Amino acid sequence: MARADRLFRLLTAFRMLPQPVTAARLAAETGVSERTLYRDIGALRAGGALIDGEAGLGYTLTEDPALPPQMFTRLEVEALVLGLAEVTLSGDPMLARAAAEAQAKIIATLPDRVQRQAIHAVSRSYRYQPRIPAPSHLHLLREAAWEERAVDLTYSDVQGQTSDRRIWPLGTVFLDREVICLAFCCLRQDFRRFKVLQMTDVRLTEESFRPKRVALLRTYMDRLRDERRTGDA
């Protein structure tokens, strides 16, 4: 592993783990020997990181040079903690991990008083009926939307009929119990909402629909708002 990658992983481990954290735990998290870990801690200190502690006592990252200082009100802190906690319940392991890492990075930039507020936030999120675990192809749909590339898949409708589709993924929506993909369907030549769990054999293609995603998504959302207004009338 390249040294820069090791140092980045070490900083991430510091942000994620309860502190003080032992050298053995840090070494296990970053996949290096304890001897290498001590050298990497020295490198981070030389680069400006304020790391308290020593071998046998554990270490605490008290100042992170990679992150600028930030300030939030107490209510903003509660909103961030609650929102990121909800992401961890999304049923998507990759998003859950990203939410935990994002929260650790944010907290690491806060002054001590605000850090304590974040760590001891009063707002919590819990679901008696957790979302169904996300299928592995959910990340592929996100990547396709980011890169604006078409996706081929087999879709099973509510009657159980299957059909092969090529879609342009525009975004994903997390509902109470499932995830849907907002997309432009090349077969129907129209917008469609696909249930992610009813997709199989999902494959990323080389076809690009750049730079249409943002405009198409805006048009689709406008249509959905019009449908809701019409339904309420």
C-alpha positions as CSV (number, residue, x, y, z in Angstrom):
1,M,0.0,0.0,0.0
2,A,1.3,3.5,-0.9
3,R,2.4,5.6,2.0
4,A,-0.2,8.4,1.1
5,D,-3.0,5.8,1.1
6,R,-1.8,4.4,4.5
7,L,-1.8,7.9,6.1
8,F,-5.3,8.6,4.7
9,R,-6.6,5.4,6.1
10,L,-5.0,6.1,9.4
11,L,-6.7,9.6,9.6
12,T,-10.0,7.9,8.7
13,A,-9.5,5.4,11.5
14,F,-8.8,8.1,14.0
15,R,-12.0,9.9,13.0
16,M,-14.1,6.8,13.2
17,L,-12.9,5.0,16.3
18,P,-13.7,5.9,19.9
19,Q,-10.7,7.6,21.4
20,P,-8.2,7.0,22.9
21,V,-7.5,4.2,20.5
22,T,-4.7,1.7,20.9
23,A,-2.0,1.1,18.5
24,A,-3.1,-2.5,18.0
25,R,-6.6,-1.4,17.0
26,L,-5.3,1.2,14.6
27,A,-2.9,-1.3,13.1
28,A,-5.7,-3.7,12.6
29,E,-8.0,-1.1,11.0
30,T,-5.3,0.1,8.6
31,G,-3.8,-3.3,7.8
32,V,-0.2,-2.6,8.8
33,S,2.2,-3.7,11.5
34,E,2.5,-1.8,14.8
35,R,6.0,-0.8,13.8
36,T,4.7,0.8,10.6
37,L,1.9,2.4,12.5
38,Y,4.2,4.2,14.9
39,R,6.1,5.6,11.9
40,D,2.9,6.7,10.2
41,I,1.7,8.5,13.4
42,G,5.1,10.3,13.4
43,A,4.5,11.3,9.8
44,L,1.1,12.7,10.6
45,R,2.5,14.6,13.5
46,A,5.2,16.0,11.3
47,G,2.5,17.0,8.8
48,G,0.7,19.1,11.5
49,A,-1.7,16.6,13.1
50,L,-2.0,17.0,16.9
51,I,-2.1,13.4,18.2
52,D,-1.9,13.0,21.9
53,G,-0.9,9.8,23.6
54,E,1.9,7.2,23.3
55,A,2.4,3.5,23.0
56,G,0.7,1.6,25.8
57,L,-1.7,4.4,26.6
58,G,-3.6,4.9,23.3
59,Y,-3.9,7.8,20.9
60,T,-6.3,10.7,20.4
61,L,-6.5,12.9,17.3
62,T,-7.2,16.4,18.8
63,E,-6.5,18.5,15.7
64,D,-6.9,17.3,12.1
65,P,-4.8,19.3,9.6
66,A,-6.7,17.7,6.6
67,L,-10.0,19.3,7.6
68,P,-10.9,23.0,7.9
69,P,-12.5,24.3,11.1
70,Q,-16.3,24.4,11.0
71,M,-19.0,25.9,13.1
72,F,-22.6,24.8,13.5
73,T,-25.4,25.8,15.8
74,R,-26.6,23.2,18.3
75,L,-29.8,22.7,16.3
76,E,-27.7,22.3,13.1
77,V,-25.7,19.6,14.9
78,E,-28.8,17.8,15.9
79,A,-30.1,17.9,12.3
80,L,-26.8,16.5,10.9
81,V,-26.6,13.7,13.4
82,L,-30.3,12.8,12.9
83,G,-30.0,12.9,9.1
84,L,-26.9,10.8,8.9
85,A,-28.4,8.3,11.4
86,E,-31.4,7.9,9.1
87,V,-29.0,7.1,6.2
88,T,-27.5,4.2,8.3
89,L,-31.0,2.7,8.4
90,S,-31.4,2.9,4.6
91,G,-30.7,-0.8,4.0
92,D,-27.7,0.2,1.8
93,P,-24.4,-0.9,3.5
94,M,-22.2,1.3,1.3
95,L,-24.3,4.4,2.1
96,A,-24.4,3.5,5.8
97,R,-20.6,3.3,5.9
98,A,-20.3,6.6,4.0
99,A,-22.6,8.3,6.5
100,A,-20.6,7.1,9.4
101,E,-17.4,8.3,7.8
102,A,-18.9,11.6,6.9
103,Q,-20.1,12.2,10.5
104,A,-16.7,11.4,11.8
105,K,-15.1,13.9,9.4
106,I,-17.5,16.6,10.3
107,I,-17.2,16.0,14.1
108,A,-13.4,16.1,13.7
109,T,-13.6,19.7,12.4
110,L,-15.7,21.0,15.2
111,P,-14.4,22.9,18.3
112,D,-14.4,20.7,21.5
113,R,-17.6,22.1,22.9
114,V,-19.5,21.4,19.6
115,Q,-17.9,18.0,19.3
116,R,-19.4,17.1,22.6
117,Q,-22.8,18.3,21.5
118,A,-22.6,16.1,18.4
119,I,-21.4,13.0,20.3
120,H,-24.2,13.4,22.9
121,A,-26.9,14.6,20.5
122,V,-30.4,14.1,21.9
123,S,-32.0,13.2,18.5
124,R,-32.1,9.6,17.5
125,S,-33.5,7.6,14.6
126,Y,-35.0,4.1,14.8
127,R,-37.2,2.0,12.6
128,Y,-39.4,-0.8,14.0
129,Q,-39.6,-2.1,10.4
130,P,-36.2,-1.7,8.9
131,R,-35.9,-1.3,5.2
132,I,-35.3,-4.4,3.1
133,P,-31.5,-4.8,2.5
134,A,-30.5,-3.1,-0.7
135,P,-29.5,-5.3,-3.6
136,S,-25.9,-5.2,-4.8
137,H,-26.9,-3.5,-8.1
138,L,-28.1,-0.3,-6.3
139,H,-24.5,0.9,-6.3
140,L,-24.3,0.2,-10.0
141,L,-27.4,2.3,-10.6
142,R,-25.8,5.2,-8.6
143,E,-22.6,4.9,-10.6
144,A,-24.6,4.9,-13.9
145,A,-26.4,8.1,-12.8
146,W,-23.2,9.8,-11.8
147,E,-21.5,8.9,-15.1
148,E,-24.7,9.3,-17.2
149,R,-24.5,5.9,-18.7
150,A,-27.3,3.6,-19.8
151,V,-28.1,0.4,-18.0
152,D,-29.5,-2.8,-19.3
153,L,-31.6,-5.0,-17.1
154,T,-34.5,-7.5,-16.8
155,Y,-37.5,-6.1,-15.0
156,S,-40.4,-7.9,-13.4
157,D,-43.6,-5.9,-13.2
158,V,-46.4,-6.2,-10.6
159,Q,-48.1,-9.0,-12.7
160,G,-44.8,-11.0,-12.7
161,Q,-44.2,-10.4,-16.4
162,T,-40.5,-9.9,-17.3
163,S,-39.1,-7.7,-20.0
164,D,-35.6,-6.6,-21.0
165,R,-35.1,-2.8,-20.6
166,R,-32.5,-0.2,-21.3
167,I,-32.8,2.8,-19.0
168,W,-31.1,6.1,-18.3
169,P,-31.0,6.2,-14.4
170,L,-31.7,9.7,-13.2
171,G,-31.9,9.2,-9.4
172,T,-32.9,6.9,-6.6
173,V,-35.6,7.5,-4.0
174,F,-35.7,5.7,-0.6
175,L,-39.3,5.0,0.4
176,D,-40.5,3.6,3.7
177,R,-39.8,0.0,2.8
178,E,-38.1,0.0,-0.6
179,V,-36.0,1.9,-3.1
180,I,-37.1,3.0,-6.5
181,C,-35.1,4.2,-9.4
182,L,-36.3,7.2,-11.4
183,A,-35.3,6.7,-15.0
184,F,-36.0,7.4,-18.6
185,C,-37.0,4.1,-20.2
186,C,-35.6,3.7,-23.7
187,L,-38.2,0.9,-24.5
188,R,-41.2,3.1,-23.6
189,Q,-39.6,6.4,-24.5
190,D,-40.9,7.9,-21.4
191,F,-40.2,8.3,-17.7
192,R,-40.7,5.4,-15.4
193,R,-40.3,4.4,-11.7
194,F,-38.6,1.1,-11.3
195,K,-38.5,-0.9,-8.1
196,V,-34.9,-1.7,-7.5
197,L,-35.7,-5.1,-6.0
198,Q,-37.6,-6.2,-9.1
199,M,-34.5,-5.6,-11.3
200,T,-32.2,-8.5,-12.2
201,D,-29.2,-9.0,-14.5
202,V,-28.3,-5.3,-14.2
203,R,-25.4,-4.3,-16.5
204,L,-23.7,-1.0,-17.1
205,T,-23.4,-0.2,-20.8
206,E,-21.0,2.1,-22.8
207,E,-23.9,4.2,-24.0
208,S,-23.7,7.7,-22.6
209,F,-26.7,10.1,-22.2
210,R,-24.5,13.0,-21.0
211,P,-25.3,15.8,-20.5
212,K,-29.1,15.0,-20.2
213,R,-29.5,13.7,-16.7
214,V,-30.0,17.0,-14.8
215,A,-32.5,18.4,-17.3
216,L,-34.4,15.1,-17.6
217,L,-34.6,14.7,-13.8
218,R,-35.9,18.3,-13.5
219,T,-38.6,17.6,-16.1
220,Y,-39.5,14.3,-14.4
221,M,-39.8,16.0,-11.0
222,D,-42.0,18.7,-12.4
223,R,-44.3,16.0,-13.9
224,L,-44.5,14.3,-10.6
225,R,-45.4,17.5,-8.8
226,D,-48.1,18.2,-11.4
227,E,-49.5,14.7,-10.9
228,R,-49.7,15.3,-7.1
229,R,-51.4,18.6,-7.6
230,T,-53.9,17.0,-10.0
231,G,-54.6,14.2,-7.6
232,D,-55.2,16.7,-4.7
233,A,-57.6,18.8,-6.8
